[in-house]
Amino acid sequence: MLKSEIRKDLLAKRKMLTELDCLKLDDLLLIQLQKMDWSTTAVLGSFYPLEHQAEPNSMLLVKYLKYILPDLKVAYPISKEDFSMNFYEETDTLNINNWGIHEPLPFNKMEPQNLDTILVPLVGFDLNGQRIGFGKGFYDRYFARCSQNTKRIGISYFEPIPNIIDTHQFDVPLTHCITPWTSYEFQ
């Protein structure tokens, strides 16, 4: 299937989810997250979930990781109009950008090669670790600047589709993905 078709289908499915559905799915995602090895993660990149998009609650996952890794540093992205982004250490005060996404104040920039793991928002993914986002390429551009050892963990309410047929040469696949029922590791 084409990315545009998959994106349209999965976003329609996300719109059908109730708040209670999302709470249940988030609890199941947390169980999958707990099964993963976090021993090499000292600096985590995450994201603030889009509330109006029925997006997985990454804040619940981060809260758990901070509990098991008390010295964990967490950073969140700030996106720019040129489709680039950088991660900054979390702050108590947040800004809301032009796309309605929460962002930290730009105080302590985290260099891409210093992020051990990045929790990645996505609309969908395939069995090869190719992701479907919102089509702007922010994360692919950022991943190209990260260490090859950086874990890129997608978080999805839905299971993968078999194959995305219109991948681009600049697409950077995930290393892992978790769904409410399974976790995936890609080569």
N, C-alpha and C positions, 0 to 999 in steps of 0.2 A: 504494500500500500504506500501511497504518497504521504509525506509528512502533513501536507495541508488537509488531506482527508482524515487522517488519524487525529490530528489536532482538533478538527471540527467535531468529530465523533466523541472523543474523550472529554472535551469541554462541555458538550451537551450532557454527558453522563454525570460530570461533576455538578452541573447545575441542578440535577435531579436529587442529589444527596441532601438529606435534611441535616440539621445541626446534630441531632442524635446519631445519625449514621456516621458523621465525621468523628464524633467523640469515640464511638466504638472502633472505628478504623484506626484512629490515633492510638488507642490503647493497644491494639494488635501490632501496630508499627513499633511501639515501644518494646514489646516482647521480642520482636525480631532484632531490634537494635541491641538489646541486652545480650543476645547470643553472639555478638561480634567481638573480636579482639580489639581492645582500645589501648593496649599497652604501649603502642608507639605514637600515640597522639598527645602532644603537649600544647599544640596550637590548632584550634578548630575554626574553620570558616563555616558560617551558617547563613541563614536568611530569615527575614521576618516574613511570616506567611501572609498572603493576600487574603484578607478576611472575606471579601466579596466574591472570591473565586473557589470556595470550598477546597482550599489547599491544605495539605497535611500540616499539623501543628508542630513545626520544628522547635518551638519554644519548649514544649514538653520533653522532647528528645534532648535538647541542650541542658535542661534542668537535671535530667537523670545523669548525663555525662559529667556535669559539674559536681554532682554528688559522689560519683565513683572516682573522679579525678579532681580532687580539691584544688590543685595548682593549674588547672586547665585555663588557658587564655582563649577567649572567644572573640572572633572578629566577624563583622557584617559588611556587605558590599555597599558602596556608594556608586551609582551609575551616572554616566554623563551622556549628554545629548549625542556625542559622537559614537555611541554604542560601546564605549570602554567602561571599565569599572576597576576599582581598587577596594581592598578590604581594610577596614579600620577597626581597632579594638573597640569593643562595645562600650557604650556610654549610657548613663541614666536618662539623658535627654535625647529625644529623637526628632529628626526632621522628616517631613513627608515630601517625596520628590514629585515631579510632574506626572508620573504614572501612578501615583497614590501608594507608593511603596515606602515603608518606614526605613530610615537610614540613621546610623549613629552620627554623632558630630565628628567631623574629620580631624581628630586630634592625633592619634597614634596609628599611622599607616603601617600595615603589616606587609612586608615584601612577599611576593608570590612564592618564592622558594622556601619561605619560613613556615608556610601552612602545611601541616602534616596531613590533615584530612579536611575535605570540604563536603558539607551536606548540600546537595544540589536540588533545587526545585525543578520540577519537570512536569510536563503534561502527560508524556508517555515515553516508553522505551521499547527496544526490541531485544531479542535473545543474544545479540552481539554487543550489547552495551551502548548502542547508539541511542541518543536521547532526542526527544522532541520537546522543545521549550516553546516560547512564544514567538520564535522566528527572528529574533534580532541578533543573535550570535554573541551576546555579552559573555556568557560562560565559556564558549569555545575560545574566544580571544584571550580570556583570562587564563584558562588551562594551558594554553600554549606557552605562557610565561612561568608556569609552576615547575617544580622539580618532577622528574619522571616517577619519583617515589610517592608523590602526593596521592592519597586515596581520594577518589571522586565518587561519592556515594549518593546515588539518586534516591529520592523518596517518592513513592507512588502509591496511590490508593488502588491502582489497577495492575493486573498482571501484564507481562510483556506481550507484544504482538510478535509473530515469528520473524519478520524482516521488514525493515524500512528500505524501500528501493531507491529513494532519491537522496542518499547521503552525499555530502559535499567533501571535497578533499581537505577542507579546514576543520571539519567536525572532529572533536576530540571525544572519544567514547568514555563512558563511565568505567570505573574499575569494579564497582559494586552497585547493587540496587537492592533496596528493601521494599517489600510490599507487606500488607497485613498478614499474608500467609506464608511468604517465602523470602529468603534472601538469596541473591544471585552474586556470583563472582565471575568477572570476565577476564580474559587473558589480555 
